[in-house]
């Protein structure tokens, strides 16, 4: 999978490229109803499951969160992810 990183959004959110790629991939998969578990994202992005797992936890626990885990186990971007792409200021306070 090829992921284009919008560095202005990434820098505004103060997240790493890995964090950006994970949320971006979840955003791309959401309308397609593709699974977004750790293994799915790891395979798609060529990252280790550990790196994906740590980044997912960071993104879920950031304030405000950029990812949320639904009952079906899939990960979806929160409204804050989309607002950041629409040039609305979103400030993360505990992103790792």
Secondary structure, 3 states (H helix, E strand, C coil): CCCCCCHHHHHHHCCCHHHHHHHHHHHHHHCCCCCCCHHHHHHHHCCCHHHHHHHHHHHHHCCCCCEEECCCCCEEECHHHHHHHCCCCCCCCCCC
